[in-house]
Amino acid sequence: MARAETTRTRLPPEIFDLPVEKMRAGWYTDAYFNHARATLLEDGRHPRVVLQVFQKNDAWLGGMDEAIAIIKLCAHEVDGLEILALYDGDRIEPYEPVMTIEGDYTAFAHLETPLLGTLARRTLITTNVVHVLAAANGKPLIFMPARHDHHRVQTGDGYAAYVGGQIVGAEIGVTTNEQASWWGGIGIGTVPHSLIAAYGGDTVAAARKFAEWASNDMNVTVLVDFENDSVRTALEVADALGDRLWGVRLDTSETLVDRSLFDELGDFNPTGVNERLVWKVRDALDAAGYERVHIVASGGFNEAKIREFEEKGVPVDAYGVGSSLIRGSNDFTGDIVITDGKPSAKVGRRYRENPRLEPVA
């Protein structure tokens, strides 16, 4: 399903636009690391240590290039440090070292917090995306969590999603230009509810104007649930746009029942985007000669729901997934395991060789 390794190249440190001076000054660091460094400097002590970084899950690594950039740009006397690391997209095991840093501890003690936090966030998202893409059997995924989190996390989150797509070999679309900036892409999007509302709730009018504005290479996709009558609206949009229409998007609220299902209540959960709704839209489009029009499903989708749809053969061509892709945890730990050539790990931790680690130039 997934390639163990996706790339042997790294993004250049400058691309991450780090707040170098504040990071070097310890503003993003847990205070106890700053205090530890200050104590060592006051004592004139410069221990040569090996810091080993790991996590506790079966996962796919994300954020490594960014973590390396933090060290390269924000450490003191970085030339004296030796860094070994895996690559973004590598499959990793519980407790497997993904990075080791060897050198004067006072040169990088202040970077452990942002380094671990970066790896935790990006690995979580890369792993979540891989799981969802696997559930979707390689169908395209629209990465839609931008509205569910702070704008400053968009850039790295979008790249972590992109890495997930590279692992599986499936298409990933992100919704903001910032999310796509590290690999030179652009954000994609459908005709939104807001534009339909701006045309007085007339989906066809909004779709026509959108198609007139959009470039010829844009896959015009239209939300068809604004009036909670997705079958009728999908057909109206298809009639109005003809070959210009690439797809329709179903996004019915999880608290609503689409009008096309009013006569079928009683033996299934009719709310939201469910399998019967998708089939009704697909059958109606096919019967009208619109077999080429794609169906995008969004709203409350996660790995479990997508897997269920795929197992039942529900005719979805692409999935839009939002908040579930940024939920969960994938925490990293950093332990000093060698000090001045001697083992120094706390109880339960020891230095672990990992032949997969490669030197960072």
N, C-alpha and C positions, 0 to 999 in steps of 0.2 A: 504493500500500500504506500509506504513512504520510503524515500531514499534516506540512508543513514547520514549521508553528508551531502550538502547542497552546493557548497562553494568553497574554494580555497583562496578567496580574495577577501579583503576587508575594506570597508568604507574608510575614507580618510578622516582623521580626527576633526578637521576644520568644519566638516559638514554638519556637525551636531550643534554648533552655535552655543557652546557651553558658557555659562557665566563664570569665566575662568578666575577672575580676581576674587570674587566672593567664595567660590568653591575652594580655592587655594587658601583663603583666609579662614575656612572652617565654618562658614555660615550655614551650610547644608549638613553639618556633621553633628551627630549626637555629642552632647557636651563632654561625656566621659572620655571620648577619644581625643578631643582637644585638650582636656586636662591631662591625660596620659602623656601626650606628646610634650606639653609644656613642662611636665615633671621631669621627663627624660632630658630635655634641653637644659633645664636649670641645673641638673646633676652632671651635665656634660657626657651623658651616656648615649651611645649610638649603637644599639644592638643590631647585629645582622640577623634577620629573621627570615623564615619562610612562612608566608601566609597562604593557607589552602582554602579555596572557596568551593562550596558544594551545596546541594539541596537534597531533599528526601523523597522525591517522586520519580516515576517514569515520566519523562517529559521531552520536549524539544526545545533546545536552547535558543533564547532570544536575548538581545541587548549586549552581546559580547563586544561588538565593535564599539559601541557607545561606552561601555565600561573601560575598554582599553584607552579610548580617547580621554576619559576622565583622568586616568593615570598619567598619560603622556603630557597632557596640557596643564594639569593642576598639581602634580607632585613637585616637591622640592628636590633638586638634583636628580632628575629622572634618568640621567645617563648611568647612574650607578645601580639601577634596578634591572633585574632579569625577570621577564614575564613569559610564562608559558600559558597557552590558552587553547580551548576548542574554538569552533567557528559557529556563528549564527546558523541555526538550522540543524545542528548535530543532535542526534538522539542521545539522551543522557539517562543514566540509571541513578537510583537512590544512593546518596553518599559518594558518588563519583566526583572527583575533583574536576572542575571545569576550568579552573585557573589557579596558578600559583604565582606569587610575587615574592621575589627574594631580593633583599637589600636592607639598607639602613631603615629601620622602622620609622624613624622620625621624618623620613622623606615622604611617607605615604599614609601615616596613621590617621590623618585627618580625612582620608578619602574612603574609608571602609563603608560608612553609611550610604553615601550616594552611589557607590559602586554596587553594593548589595541590593539597594532599592531598585536600581536600573535593571539588573538581571532578574529580579523578582517580577517586576511589572511586565517586562517584555517577554520573558519566558512563559508567564501565565497566558498572555494573549496569543503568542505563537502556538502554544500547546492547545488552547481552546479552539483556535482556528483549524488546526490539523484534525482535531476530533470531529468538528462540525463538517469539514470537507469530506472526511472519511464516511461519515453518516450520509452525506449527500451523494455519494458514489461519483464524485468528481464533477458534479454539476456546479456552475458558477455560483459564487457567493458575493453578495453585496455587504460589505463591512459597514454597519450603520450605528455604531455606538457614540458618535461624536456629540450628540445632544444629551448624552447621559453622563458626561464627565467634563472636567475643566478643559478649556481650549488648549492649555499649554502641554497637555499630554498627547495631543493629536498626532504630532509628527512621528514620534517613536512608536506609538501604538499602530499607526498606519503601516510603518515599515515592518513591525512585528507580524502584522497580518499578511503582508506581502511575502515575508519569509515562509510563513505557513503555507501559502499557496505554492511557493517554489518546492517545498518539501513534498507535497502531494502531487504536484504537477497539474493543479487545477487553477481556473481563472478566479482572480480576486479583484473586485471593484471596490474602491473606497469613495466616500462621498464628499470629501473636501480636498482642495488642492494641497493644503498643508500636510494631510495624511500621505499624499503621494509624492511629496517633494524630494525625499531622499533617493528615490529611484527614477525621478524624472517623469512621473505620470501626472494625471489630472483627475480631479473628482468627477464622478458621474452621478446622474440623478434622474428621477422620473418626473412627470408632471405632478406637482405636489397638491395637497388639499388646499393650501393657501392660495395658489393661483386659481384653482377652481372657484374658491370662495370669492376671489377678487372679480370673477366674471359672474357673480350672482348665483353661484351654484351650478352653472351650466358647464358640465364637463366637456361636452363637444366643442363649445366655443373656446374654452381654455386650451383644449388639445389642438385645435386648428391654429390658433395664434402661436402656440408653442412650436408647432411643426414649421410654421412660416419663419419663425425666428431661428430655429436650430440649424446648425450646419448639416450638410448632406451626409456626413459620415457619423452623425449621432444616431444611436439606436433609440428612437422615440418610444418611450414607454409611459403609459398613462394609468394613474390610479382610477379605479372604476367603482369604488365603494362609497363615493361621497353621498349619494342618495340612498345608500343601503339597498341597492337594486343592481347587483353586479352583473347579472346576465344581460339585462336590458342595456345597461350602460356600455358594457363591453361591445355589444353588437352595434350600438349607435356610434361609438368611437371608431370601430373597424370600418363601418360604412362611410364615415366622414373622411377618414385619413387614407384609406386604401393601402397601397403599397408603402406609404410613408410610416405606417404603424409597425413597429418591431414587436411590441408586447403590451400586455395589460398587467397591472399589479393589483393583487387582492390584498387588502389590509384591514378587513372588517374588524371592528373592536371586539375584544373578547367578552364584552357585555352585551353585544347585539346579535340578532339573528337576521341574516340576509332575507329579503323578501322572497327569493326563489325557493326558500326552504319552509315557508309558512305552512304548506300543506303536508309536510313530512315530519312534523314534530312528534316526539314520543319514544323513539327507539334508539336515539343517539344524542350526543351533545351537539346542539345546533349552533352554538355561539362561535363567533370569531371565524377565522379562516380554517375550515374543516374540509375533510376529504370530499364530502358530497358537494359542497359549494364549488370546489375546484373542478370536479367532474361535470357539474352542470355548465359551468362557463366553457370548459373544453368542448363538451358535446355541442353546445350552442354555436360556438365559433366554427367547429368543423362542419356542422350541418349547413352553415351559411357560406361555406367555401373559404373560410379563413384558417385553414389548417396550419399555415406558416406563422400565425400570430402566437408568440410565446406567452407563457404565464409565469409571472414572478409572484411568489408568496412571501408575505412578511407579516409582522405583528405577533409577538409572543413566541417566535420560533427559537428553539434551542436544539442541542444535539439530540435529545430524546424525541422531540416532536418530528424532527427531520428524519430520524431513523425510522420512526413509525410510518411516515408518509412513504418513504422509499420501499420499505418492506411490503406495503400494500399497493405499490405501483401507482400512487397518485400522480397525475400528469403535471407535475411542476417542472419548469425548465430552469429556474434559478431561485435562490432563496435570499431574502434580506434578513439579516440577523443583527440585533442591536446589543442591548445591555448584557445579555448572557455571555457575550464574548469578553467582557471585562470584569466578570464576577469570579470569585474563587480566590485561592491563594497558591503561591508557589514560592515560598520563602527560601532565601539563601542565607548561609552562615559562612563566616570567615573565622578560621582558627589559626593562631600562630602555633605551628607544630615543631619548628626547629628554631633555636636561638643560639647564635654563635657556635653553630655546628653540633649542638646537642639537642636531643628530643626535649620538647617543652610543652607538649599539648596538655590541656586539662584532662581530667578523668574522662575516659570514654572516647577520646579523640587521639588519633595518631597519624603520622605522615603516611599517605597512600600513594604509591606510584600509579601513574596513568600514562601508558605509552602513547595514547592518542593526543596528548598535549603537544602543541607545537610552539617553537620560539616566536615571539612577537618582535618583528624588526623595529 
